[in-house]
Amino acid sequence: MWSLPAALSLLLLLLLQAPPCWLQALSPAKLRLVGPGSRPERGRLEVLHQGQWGTVCDDDFALQEATVACRQLGFETALTWAHSANYGQGEGPIWLDNVRCMGTESSLDQCRSNGWGVNDCSHSEDVGVVCHPQRHRGYLSESVSNVLGPQDQRLEEVRLKPILASAKRHSLVTEGAVEVKYEGHWRQVCDRDWTESNSKVVCGMLGFPSEAPVKSHYYRRVWNLKMEDPKSRLKNLTQKNSFWIHRVNCLGTESHLANCQVQVAPAQGRLQPACLGGMHAVVSCVAGHKKSRAEQELKVRLRSGAQMGEGRVEVLMNHQWGTVCDHGWNLISASIVCRQLGFGSAREALFGAQLGQGLGPIHLREVRCKGSERTLSECPSLEGPQNGCKHENDAAVRCNIPDRGFKNQVRLAGGRNPQEGVVEVQVEVNGVRRWGAVCSDHWGLTEAMVACRQLGLGFANHAIKDTWYWQGTPGATNVVMSGVRCSGTELALQQCQRHGPVLCSHGSGSSSAGVSCTESAPDLVMNAQLVQETAYLEDRHLSQLYCAHEENCLSQSADHMDWPYGYRRLLRFSSQIYNLGRADFRPKTGRHNWIWHQCHRHYHSIEVFTHYDLLTLNGSKVAEGHKASFCLEDTHCPPGLQKRYACANFGEQGVTVGCWDTYRHDIDCQWVDITDVAPGNYIFQVVVNPQFEVAESDFSNNMMRCHCKYDGHRVWLHNCHTGDSYRANSELSLEQERLRNNFI
């Protein structure tokens, strides 16, 4: 019989030897990042257990645990974690405490902890994580994922093999025999029971919005001729079942052939060929829309996408653009948007503002398309942002786009990582295709943006003119492209304006054009309503304008006045600039290159941060102003989002994603000098980041315009809006083009 001390010792020994608790689950628990002002890659960490969402305590939580959580959420890795409810206090149970991971686990379930619901924490200790914004390869929100068909067939890719000689000459193949990649080998599809619905799915996968009729009798004659030729390789191949996909049956709403009913070979026990008496299915696709039609007619658009055919979905309602809530969002609805925009079917339907949060109204929720609609407006949906829809729920999409082969005509060389280097392009020189460098004369952010998009590397971070420290590819260092001028919307550098004969002021070598690319970028937009509400006139004495005059904030006529006697008439207003993007807005140069202005006693991190102009109705400039970024900081952030930038004590400058930078009406240079302007009707224009000095994901919303009425004594601003806020009818489009040309 055990004595009491011996029994206690044995019990203690067993407890010490007992393994720590692991989370027991049949499948990985679901995780999410939430909280006020959170973004897809950062927020309070919550876990779903027993049908209820709960939080995680920050005790013992560190970078290893954050890394496991981020990987489970689909991100590549974690940047850091946040303790003490930095993203707000959660509600409900605190499911996990003292979570300890090795760092190699695939889900948080596999880490050690106290067990479900066992904790000594309060919600003031809720942990948050910050993940790297880039998703790991293979991450799918709701996307086509080479799913297994009814018979466990994995249909991987699809292509069209051109048959006509004319089709073979085109770089973009829109018509040909359907070939499907199955188990790593390309097979043709039998045309027996082939339908228009099948063709629609194939065209959608290839990036085309719809199918077109095929001259089947002509293709049958070509087929018969090949079958009559005894030397025809095609005739021998058709006799093998390994050459054929026997039957495909699609409804037409699928985003991928893998979602259709597919039969690879005839039923077991039958010895007949897979396509007895048939031929290969031929499909003809309709190429996408022209851009002018999209801008003038369509009521849907994509914003903040790094590549063509992807972005946050925005719709035009009541003359204002707004977003779509992701409640009920799926691949079928996403495909309607893609086809409406002239692309193919949706490759991915994205939730949780993964491509950035919008600003303004949330127009639609619970969108339930059936797949046969021509436009998103035909789909059943509910209006308004009720049922918890916020901009952190903005829906987005990635569409299938045609492969024009542009990615194979550009490459980067010499960089420290695959996202940077000397830009090398392939062009035709004297009838021969050659690789070479791009002259850096006039090379800027818009050109760099096109290069990064063509490479599939996202947005441009920097446009680099001097690349002496990067070694290009041997044999490709000569300049083969010069005078490159891009608008920024082109799909390839080869589509931009450029010189005929190469003319480069510095020849080839160390001054070739280079880029560094990034997956995410900031996006600044002006608060138009605040400008409209705060505008007023002030007659300010010259004795109070010495510093402003030194910084060129007055009209030229001020140079000829009898200082300090007299005054200047100023149109003053407050400006509030919001970072709508997915990365912080930072000055191009570091603090060591900022310019000190003694008179105002502050640094300028960006010499020309905004242009303020007063224009006639036909676009002629009558008065101008500008604003240097003497203090680029987080003036206001929503609850739960911490300020990161402050100018005090020579601090770092910038604007955090989701935060505002405000310049009040009563500070120097926050005006337009209209002393010399006659009474009349004008256009008041503000352009943020006018020289494209800092990369952004979208420059179309950097311009704000108002109608301005000035009677000589008072001023009124009305109808203030950013350049992309309202529908661009023909009159506004012409006006915007005139104004943009005017300031450029």
C-alpha positions in Angstrom: 0.0 0.0 0.0 1.3 3.4 -1.0 2.1 5.9 1.7 0.6 9.4 1.1 4.0 11.1 0.4 4.9 8.3 -2.0 1.6 8.6 -3.9 2.0 12.4 -4.2 5.5 11.9 -5.5 4.3 9.4 -8.1 1.5 11.7 -9.2 3.9 14.7 -9.5 6.2 12.5 -11.6 3.4 11.5 -13.9 2.3 15.1 -14.3 5.8 16.2 -15.1 6.2 13.5 -17.7 2.8 14.2 -19.3 3.1 15.9 -22.7 1.8 19.4 -23.1 -1.6 19.8 -24.5 -2.0 19.9 -28.3 -5.2 21.2 -29.9 -7.1 18.2 -31.0 -9.1 18.7 -34.2 -10.1 16.6 -37.2 -9.4 19.5 -39.5 -7.5 22.8 -39.0 -9.5 25.4 -37.1 -10.5 28.4 -39.2 -8.7 31.6 -38.5 -9.4 35.3 -39.3 -7.9 38.7 -38.8 -10.4 41.4 -37.7 -10.6 44.6 -35.8 -11.2 48.3 -36.4 -9.2 49.6 -39.4 -7.7 46.1 -40.0 -6.5 45.1 -43.4 -6.5 41.6 -44.9 -2.9 41.0 -43.7 -3.2 42.5 -40.2 -5.7 42.5 -37.4 -6.8 40.7 -34.2 -6.3 37.0 -34.5 -9.5 35.0 -34.0 -10.2 31.3 -34.2 -13.4 29.4 -34.8 -14.2 26.6 -32.3 -17.5 24.8 -31.7 -19.2 27.2 -34.1 -18.1 30.3 -32.2 -15.4 32.8 -32.9 -13.0 33.6 -30.1 -9.7 35.3 -29.5 -6.1 34.3 -28.6 -4.2 35.5 -25.6 -0.9 37.2 -26.1 0.9 35.2 -23.3 4.0 33.4 -24.9 2.9 34.5 -28.3 5.8 35.5 -30.6 6.9 35.6 -34.2 6.9 31.8 -34.6 3.3 31.6 -33.6 2.4 34.5 -35.8 4.2 32.8 -38.8 2.1 29.7 -38.4 -1.1 31.7 -38.2 -0.1 33.8 -41.3 0.7 30.7 -43.3 -2.6 29.1 -42.4 -4.3 32.3 -43.5 -2.7 32.0 -46.9 0.2 34.6 -46.5 3.8 33.8 -47.1 5.1 34.7 -43.6 4.6 37.0 -40.6 6.2 40.4 -40.2 5.4 40.9 -36.5 2.7 40.5 -33.9 0.8 42.9 -31.7 0.0 42.4 -28.0 -2.4 44.1 -25.6 -5.4 44.2 -27.9 -3.7 46.6 -30.4 -6.4 45.8 -32.9 -9.2 46.3 -30.4 -10.7 43.9 -27.8 -12.7 41.0 -29.1 -15.8 39.4 -27.7 -16.8 35.9 -26.7 -14.5 33.2 -25.4 -10.7 33.5 -25.3 -10.1 30.1 -26.9 -6.3 29.8 -26.7 -3.6 30.8 -24.2 0.1 30.1 -24.0 0.2 29.0 -27.6 3.7 27.6 -28.4 4.7 26.6 -31.9 7.9 25.2 -33.4 7.3 27.3 -36.5 7.0 24.3 -38.9 3.4 23.5 -38.2 0.9 23.9 -41.0 -1.9 25.2 -38.7 -2.3 26.6 -35.2 -4.1 23.4 -34.2 -0.8 21.6 -34.3 0.9 23.9 -31.7 0.9 23.4 -28.0 -1.4 25.4 -25.7 -3.3 25.2 -22.4 -6.2 23.6 -24.3 -9.5 25.0 -25.7 -10.9 27.8 -23.4 -8.3 27.3 -20.7 -6.8 30.7 -19.9 -6.1 33.3 -17.3 -6.4 36.3 -19.6 -8.8 39.1 -20.4 -9.7 40.6 -23.7 -7.2 43.4 -23.1 -4.6 40.8 -23.9 -6.0 39.8 -27.3 -3.2 39.2 -29.7 -2.9 40.6 -33.2 -0.7 39.6 -36.1 0.8 41.4 -39.1 1.4 39.2 -42.1 3.5 39.9 -45.3 0.9 41.1 -47.8 2.0 38.6 -50.5 -0.1 35.4 -50.6 1.8 32.1 -50.9 1.6 30.2 -54.2 -1.4 28.0 -54.4 -3.5 30.2 -52.0 -7.1 30.3 -53.1 -10.0 32.4 -51.8 -12.7 30.9 -53.9 -10.9 30.0 -57.0 -10.6 27.4 -59.7 -8.0 25.0 -58.3 -7.6 22.2 -60.9 -10.3 20.4 -58.9 -10.9 16.7 -59.3 -13.7 15.9 -61.7 -16.4 13.3 -61.2 -14.1 10.5 -62.2 -11.0 11.9 -60.4 -9.6 13.4 -63.6 -7.4 16.4 -63.1 -7.8 18.8 -66.1 -4.9 21.2 -65.7 -4.8 23.6 -68.6 -6.5 24.3 -71.9 -5.3 25.8 -75.2 -6.3 26.3 -78.8 -4.2 24.8 -81.5 -4.6 26.9 -84.7 -5.4 25.0 -87.9 -5.8 27.8 -90.4 -2.6 29.3 -91.8 -4.0 32.8 -91.1 -4.6 31.9 -87.4 -1.1 30.6 -87.0 0.4 34.0 -88.0 -1.4 35.8 -85.1 0.2 36.1 -81.7 -3.2 35.9 -80.1 -4.9 32.6 -81.0 -8.7 33.0 -80.9 -9.7 29.9 -83.0 -8.5 26.4 -83.2 -8.8 22.8 -82.0 -9.3 22.4 -78.2 -6.5 20.7 -76.4 -6.6 19.8 -72.7 -3.7 19.0 -70.5 -4.5 15.8 -68.5 -1.9 14.0 -66.3 0.8 16.1 -67.8 0.0 15.3 -71.5 -2.0 17.3 -74.0 -5.0 15.6 -75.5 -7.6 16.8 -78.0 -11.3 16.7 -77.3 -13.8 14.7 -79.4 -16.4 16.9 -81.0 -19.3 14.5 -80.4 -21.9 16.1 -78.2 -19.8 19.3 -78.1 -22.0 22.3 -77.2 -21.8 26.1 -77.2 -21.7 25.9 -73.4 -18.5 23.9 -73.6 -17.1 26.6 -76.0 -18.1 29.3 -73.6 -16.1 27.7 -70.7 -13.0 27.1 -72.9 -13.1 30.7 -74.1 -13.5 32.0 -70.5 -10.5 30.0 -69.4 -8.4 31.6 -72.2 -9.4 35.1 -71.2 -12.1 35.7 -73.8 -15.6 36.9 -72.8 -17.7 34.7 -75.2 -17.6 32.2 -78.0 -18.4 32.6 -81.7 -19.9 30.3 -84.4 -17.4 28.0 -86.1 -17.4 27.0 -89.8 -17.7 23.3 -88.9 -18.2 22.1 -92.5 -14.9 23.7 -93.5 -13.0 22.1 -90.6 -14.6 18.7 -91.4 -13.3 18.9 -95.0 -9.8 19.7 -93.7 -10.1 16.8 -91.2 -11.2 14.4 -93.9 -8.3 15.3 -96.2 -5.9 14.5 -93.4 -7.6 11.2 -92.6 -7.3 10.2 -96.3 -3.5 10.9 -96.3 -1.8 7.6 -95.4 1.3 9.5 -94.3 -0.7 11.7 -91.9 0.7 11.6 -88.3 -2.7 12.8 -87.1 -4.4 9.8 -88.5 -2.2 7.4 -86.5 -2.7 9.5 -83.3 -6.5 9.5 -83.6 -6.6 5.7 -83.3 -5.2 5.8 -79.8 -7.4 6.5 -76.8 -4.6 8.3 -75.1 -5.0 11.0 -77.8 -8.6 11.9 -76.8 -10.8 13.3 -74.1 -13.9 11.3 -74.9 -16.7 13.6 -73.8 -17.1 17.0 -72.0 -20.5 18.3 -70.7 -20.6 21.8 -69.3 -23.5 24.0 -68.3 -21.7 27.2 -69.4 -21.5 28.8 -66.0 -18.3 26.9 -64.9 -15.0 28.8 -64.6 -12.9 25.8 -65.6 -13.4 22.6 -67.5 -12.4 20.7 -64.4 -15.8 21.7 -63.0 -17.7 20.1 -65.9 -18.6 16.5 -66.4 -15.7 14.9 -68.1 -15.2 11.4 -69.5 -11.7 10.7 -70.6 -12.2 7.3 -72.3 -15.2 5.1 -73.3 -16.9 3.1 -70.6 -14.8 0.1 -69.4 -15.3 -3.1 -71.4 -15.9 -1.2 -74.7 -13.1 -1.5 -77.2 -14.1 1.1 -79.7 -12.0 4.2 -80.1 -12.7 7.2 -77.9 -13.9 9.4 -80.9 -15.2 6.9 -83.4 -16.2 8.8 -86.6 -15.7 12.2 -84.9 -13.0 14.9 -85.1 -11.4 17.3 -82.8 -13.6 20.0 -81.3 -13.0 23.4 -82.8 -13.7 26.6 -80.8 -13.7 30.2 -81.9 -13.6 33.0 -79.2 -14.5 36.7 -79.3 -11.7 39.0 -78.3 -12.4 41.5 -75.5 -13.8 45.0 -75.6 -12.0 48.2 -76.6 -11.1 50.4 -73.7 -13.2 53.3 -74.9 -16.4 51.3 -74.7 -15.5 50.2 -71.1 -14.9 53.8 -70.0 -18.1 55.2 -71.6 -20.7 52.5 -71.3 -19.9 50.0 -68.5 -21.1 50.5 -65.0 -18.5 48.3 -63.3 -14.8 48.7 -63.0 -11.8 47.1 -61.2 -9.5 49.2 -58.9 -6.1 48.7 -57.2 -5.2 45.5 -59.0 -1.5 44.9 -59.7 -2.3 43.1 -63.0 -4.7 43.6 -65.9 -8.0 42.0 -65.1 -7.8 42.1 -61.3 -8.9 44.5 -58.7 -11.5 45.6 -56.2 -15.0 45.5 -57.8 -16.7 48.9 -58.0 -20.1 49.7 -59.5 -21.7 52.9 -60.6 -25.0 53.8 -59.0 -26.7 57.1 -58.5 -23.9 58.8 -60.4 -21.3 57.6 -57.8 -18.9 54.7 -57.7 -19.1 52.3 -54.8 -18.0 48.9 -53.8 -19.6 45.4 -53.5 -19.8 43.6 -50.1 -18.3 40.1 -50.2 -21.4 38.5 -48.4 -22.5 35.9 -51.0 -19.7 36.7 -53.4 -18.6 33.7 -55.5 -16.9 32.6 -58.7 -20.1 32.8 -60.8 -20.8 36.4 -59.9 -17.1 37.3 -60.3 -17.2 35.7 -63.8 -20.1 38.0 -64.8 -18.0 41.0 -63.8 -15.0 39.7 -65.8 -17.0 39.0 -68.9 -18.8 42.3 -68.7 -15.3 44.0 -68.7 -14.2 42.0 -71.8 -12.1 39.4 -70.0 -12.7 35.7 -69.6 -14.2 33.9 -66.6 -13.0 34.6 -63.1 -9.9 32.7 -61.9 -10.4 33.9 -58.3 -13.2 35.5 -56.3 -11.5 37.4 -53.4 -13.0 38.3 -50.1 -12.1 40.6 -47.2 -10.7 43.6 -49.2 -7.7 41.5 -50.2 -7.1 44.0 -53.0 -7.6 47.1 -50.8 -10.5 48.9 -49.2 -12.7 51.3 -51.1 -13.8 54.7 -50.0 -17.4 55.9 -50.3 -20.7 53.9 -50.5 -21.1 50.2 -50.4 -23.7 49.7 -53.2 -24.4 46.0 -53.3 -24.4 42.9 -51.1 -25.6 39.3 -51.4 -25.0 39.3 -55.2 -26.4 36.0 -56.5 -25.7 35.6 -60.2 -26.8 32.5 -62.0 -24.1 32.6 -64.7 -26.3 33.5 -67.7 -26.5 37.3 -67.0 -24.7 39.7 -69.3 -24.0 42.4 -66.7 -23.8 42.5 -62.9 -26.9 44.8 -62.8 -29.0 41.8 -64.1 -28.0 39.6 -61.1 -30.3 39.4 -58.0 -28.8 41.5 -55.1 -29.6 43.7 -52.2 -28.6 47.4 -52.0 -26.8 49.0 -49.2 -24.2 48.0 -46.6 -26.5 46.4 -44.0 -25.8 43.1 -42.2 -22.3 44.2 -41.0 -20.9 45.0 -44.5 -18.0 47.4 -44.2 -15.2 48.3 -46.5 -13.1 45.6 -44.9 -15.6 43.3 -46.7 -15.0 44.7 -50.2 -15.2 42.0 -52.9 -12.5 41.7 -55.6 -11.7 39.5 -58.5 -8.9 38.1 -60.6 -10.0 37.4 -64.2 -8.6 35.1 -66.9 -6.9 37.3 -69.5 -5.6 36.3 -72.9 -1.9 35.3 -73.1 -0.4 37.7 -75.7 3.1 36.5 -75.0 4.2 39.8 -73.6 5.8 38.3 -70.5 8.3 36.5 -72.7 9.5 39.8 -74.3 10.9 41.4 -71.2 13.2 40.3 -68.3 15.3 41.8 -65.4 19.0 41.2 -65.0 21.6 41.9 -62.3 19.3 42.7 -59.4 19.7 41.4 -55.8 16.3 39.7 -56.1 13.9 38.7 -58.9 11.9 41.9 -58.4 14.6 44.3 -59.5 17.2 44.8 -62.1 18.1 46.2 -65.5 15.2 46.1 -67.9 15.9 44.0 -71.0 13.5 43.7 -73.9 13.2 41.6 -77.0 12.6 43.6 -80.2 13.0 43.0 -83.9 16.2 44.5 -85.3 16.6 44.2 -89.1 14.2 41.3 -89.2 16.0 39.4 -86.3 14.6 39.3 -82.8 17.3 40.5 -80.3 17.5 41.1 -76.6 18.9 44.5 -75.4 18.6 47.3 -72.9 16.2 50.3 -72.7 17.6 53.9 -72.8 16.9 55.7 -69.5 16.3 59.1 -71.1 12.7 60.1 -70.0 12.4 56.8 -68.0 9.9 57.4 -65.2 7.3 55.7 -63.0 4.7 55.3 -65.7 7.2 53.4 -67.8 8.4 51.4 -64.9 4.8 50.5 -64.0 4.2 49.0 -67.4 7.5 47.0 -67.2 6.5 45.5 -63.8 3.0 44.7 -65.0 4.4 43.0 -68.1 6.7 41.0 -65.9 3.8 39.9 -63.7 5.6 41.5 -60.7 2.9 43.9 -59.6 3.5 47.7 -59.2 6.6 49.8 -59.8 8.4 50.8 -56.6 11.2 52.8 -58.2 12.1 53.8 -61.8 15.9 53.7 -61.9 17.9 55.7 -64.5 21.4 54.8 -63.3 22.1 51.1 -63.2 25.9 50.9 -63.2 25.9 48.7 -60.1 23.8 46.0 -61.9 25.3 43.8 -64.6 23.1 43.1 -67.6 23.0 39.8 -69.4 26.2 39.3 -71.6 25.3 40.0 -75.2 22.2 42.0 -74.3 23.8 45.3 -73.0 23.3 47.3 -76.2 20.3 49.7 -76.2 17.6 48.5 -78.5 14.7 50.7 -77.3 14.7 54.5 -76.7 12.4 57.4 -76.3 9.9 55.2 -74.4 6.8 57.2 -73.3 4.0 55.2 -71.6 0.6 56.4 -70.3 0.8 53.7 -67.7 -2.1 51.6 -68.9 -0.2 49.6 -71.6 0.3 45.9 -71.2 3.8 45.9 -72.5 6.7 48.3 -73.2 6.4 47.3 -76.8 3.0 49.1 -76.9 4.3 52.4 -75.6 5.4 55.2 -77.9 9.1 55.0 -78.7 11.8 56.2 -81.2 12.0 54.5 -84.6 15.8 54.5 -84.9 17.4 54.2 -81.5 18.5 57.6 -80.2 20.1 57.5 -76.7 22.0 60.5 -75.4 24.5 58.4 -73.4 24.7 55.3 -75.5 24.6 51.8 -74.0 26.0 50.6 -70.7 25.7 51.8 -67.2 22.8 54.2 -67.7 20.2 51.7 -69.0 16.7 51.8 -67.5 16.0 49.7 -64.4 13.1 49.0 -62.1 12.3 47.6 -58.7 8.8 46.1 -58.4 6.5 45.4 -55.5 3.3 43.4 -54.9 1.5 46.3 -53.1 1.5 50.1 -53.3 0.0 53.1 -51.7 -2.9 55.1 -53.2 -3.6 58.7 -52.2 -7.0 60.3 -52.7 -8.2 63.8 -51.6 -11.3 64.3 -49.4 -13.2 66.4 -51.9 -16.1 67.2 -49.5 -13.7 68.9 -47.0 -12.2 71.1 -49.7 -15.7 72.2 -50.7 -16.8 72.9 -47.1 -13.7 74.9 -46.0 -13.0 77.2 -48.9 -12.9 81.0 -48.2 -11.1 84.2 -49.2 -8.6 86.0 -47.1 -6.8 89.3 -47.8 -3.4 88.8 -46.2 -0.9 91.6 -45.6 2.5 91.2 -47.3 4.2 91.6 -43.9 2.9 88.1 -43.0 3.9 86.5 -46.3 7.7 86.8 -46.4 8.2 83.0 -45.7 5.5 82.0 -48.2 7.0 84.3 -50.8 10.4 82.7 -50.3 8.8 79.3 -50.9 7.2 80.5 -54.2 3.7 80.2 -52.8 2.5 83.6 -54.3 1.8 84.6 -57.9 4.7 86.3 -59.9 3.1 89.7 -59.6 4.0 89.7 -55.9 7.7 90.1 -56.9 6.9 93.6 -58.1 5.0 94.9 -55.1 6.3 97.5 -52.6 7.0 95.1 -49.7 5.8 95.1 -46.9 2.9 97.3 -48.0 -0.2 95.9 -49.6 -1.9 92.5 -49.5 -2.6 89.4 -51.5 -6.0 87.8 -52.0 -5.9 84.1 -51.1 -8.3 81.3 -51.8 -7.8 79.1 -48.7 -9.1 75.7 -47.9 -8.2 72.6 -45.9 -7.0 69.4 -47.6 -7.3 65.9 -46.2 -5.5 63.1 -48.0 -6.4 59.5 -47.4 -4.1 56.5 -48.2 -6.5 54.0 -49.8 -3.8 51.6 -51.0 -2.2 48.5 -49.6 1.2 49.9 -48.6 2.3 53.0 -46.6 3.0 56.2 -48.6 6.6 57.2 -48.0 8.8 59.9 -49.4 11.1 58.8 -52.2 14.3 60.0 -50.4 15.5 59.3 -46.9 15.8 62.0 -44.2 19.4 62.7 -45.1 18.2 64.1 -48.4 15.3 66.3 -47.1 15.6 70.0 -47.6 15.7 72.4 -44.7 13.8 75.7 -45.0 15.1 78.1 -42.5 12.3 80.7 -42.8 9.5 78.2 -41.8 12.0 76.1 -39.9 11.0 72.7 -41.2 12.1 70.0 -43.6 10.6 69.3 -47.0 10.5 65.5 -47.7 8.8 66.1 -51.1 9.3 69.5 -52.7 6.1 69.4 -54.7 3.5 67.3 -53.0 0.4 69.0 -54.4 -0.5 71.4 -57.2 -3.3 73.9 -56.6 -4.6 75.6 -59.8 -7.4 77.8 -60.9 -8.4 77.2 -64.5 -10.8 78.7 -67.0 -13.6 76.5 -68.2 -11.5 75.6 -71.3 -8.5 74.6 -69.2 -6.2 77.7 -69.3 -4.4 78.3 -66.0 -5.1 81.7 -64.4 -3.6 81.2 -60.9 -1.5 78.5 -59.3 -0.1 77.3 -56.1 1.8 74.3 -54.8 2.4 72.6 -51.5 5.6 70.9 -50.3 5.3 68.0 -47.9 6.7 69.9 -45.0 4.9 67.4 -42.7 3.7 64.2 -44.1 2.2 62.3 -41.1 -0.7 60.3 -39.8 -3.0 63.2 -38.6 -5.9 60.8 -38.0 -6.2 57.0 -38.0 -9.4 55.0 -37.3 -9.9 53.3 -34.0 -7.6 50.2 -33.7 -5.1 51.5 -36.2 -1.9 52.9 -34.7 -0.2 56.0 -36.0 3.2 55.3 -37.4 4.4 58.6 -38.8 4.9 61.9 -37.0 7.0 64.9 -38.0 7.9 66.1 -34.5 11.6 65.8 -33.6 12.7 65.1 -37.2 10.6 62.0 -37.2 9.8 59.7 -40.0 7.3 61.0 -42.5 4.6 59.1 -44.4 0.9 58.1 -44.4 -0.1 54.7 -43.1 -2.6 52.6 -45.0 -6.1 53.6 -43.8 -5.0 56.9 -42.2 -5.4 60.6 -43.1 -2.9 63.4 -43.5 -4.5 66.8 -43.0 -3.2 70.3 -44.0 -5.4 72.9 -42.3 -6.6 76.0 -44.1 -4.7 78.4 -41.8 -1.1 77.2 -42.5 1.2 78.9 -45.0 0.9 77.9 -48.7 -2.4 76.2 -48.2 -4.0 78.5 -50.8 -4.1 79.8 -54.3 -3.1 83.4 -54.8 -6.0 84.9 -56.9 -5.0 88.6 -56.5 -4.8 89.0 -60.3 -7.9 86.9 -61.2 -11.0 88.6 -62.6 -14.5 87.6 -61.3 -16.0 84.7 -63.2 -16.6 81.0 -63.3 -13.6 78.7 -63.0 -12.4 75.2 -62.3 -10.5 74.7 -59.1 -8.1 71.8 -59.4 -5.9 69.9 -56.9 -3.4 67.3 -58.0 -1.6 65.1 -55.4 1.8 63.7 -56.2 1.7 65.6 -59.5 5.1 64.6 -60.7 4.6 60.9 -60.0 7.6 61.1 -57.6 6.3 58.3 -55.4 4.8 55.2 -56.9 1.0 54.5 -56.4 -1.3 51.8 -57.5 -3.7 54.2 -59.1 -3.0 57.7 -60.3 -6.5 58.3 -61.8 -7.9 59.5 -58.4 -5.0 61.9 -57.6 -6.8 64.8 -59.3 -9.7 66.6 -57.6 -11.8 69.3 -59.4 -14.5 71.7 -58.2 -16.6 74.3 -60.0 -15.6 77.7 -58.7 -17.6 80.9 -58.8 -15.8 84.2 -57.8 -17.7 87.5 -57.8 -14.8 89.7 -56.7 -15.8 89.5 -53.0 -16.8 86.0 -52.3 -16.0 82.5 -53.6 -18.1 79.4 -53.9 -16.8 75.8 -54.6 -19.4 73.2 -55.6 -19.5 69.7 -57.2 -16.0 68.9 -55.8 -15.0 65.3 -56.8 -12.0 63.2 -57.6 -11.2 62.3 -61.2 -12.7 58.8 -60.9 -15.7 59.5 -58.6 -18.4 60.1 -61.2 -19.2 58.6 -64.5 -16.9 60.0 -67.2 -19.4 61.3 -69.8 -18.0 62.8 -72.9 -18.0 66.3 -71.6 -16.1 65.4 -68.4 -13.7 63.1 -70.2 -12.7 66.0 -72.5 -12.4 68.3 -69.6 -10.2 65.9 -67.7 -8.0 65.4 -70.7 -7.5 69.1 -71.2 -6.8 69.7 -67.5 -4.3 66.8 -67.3 -2.5 68.0 -70.4 -2.4 71.5 -69.0 -0.5 70.5 -65.8 1.7 68.0 -67.4 
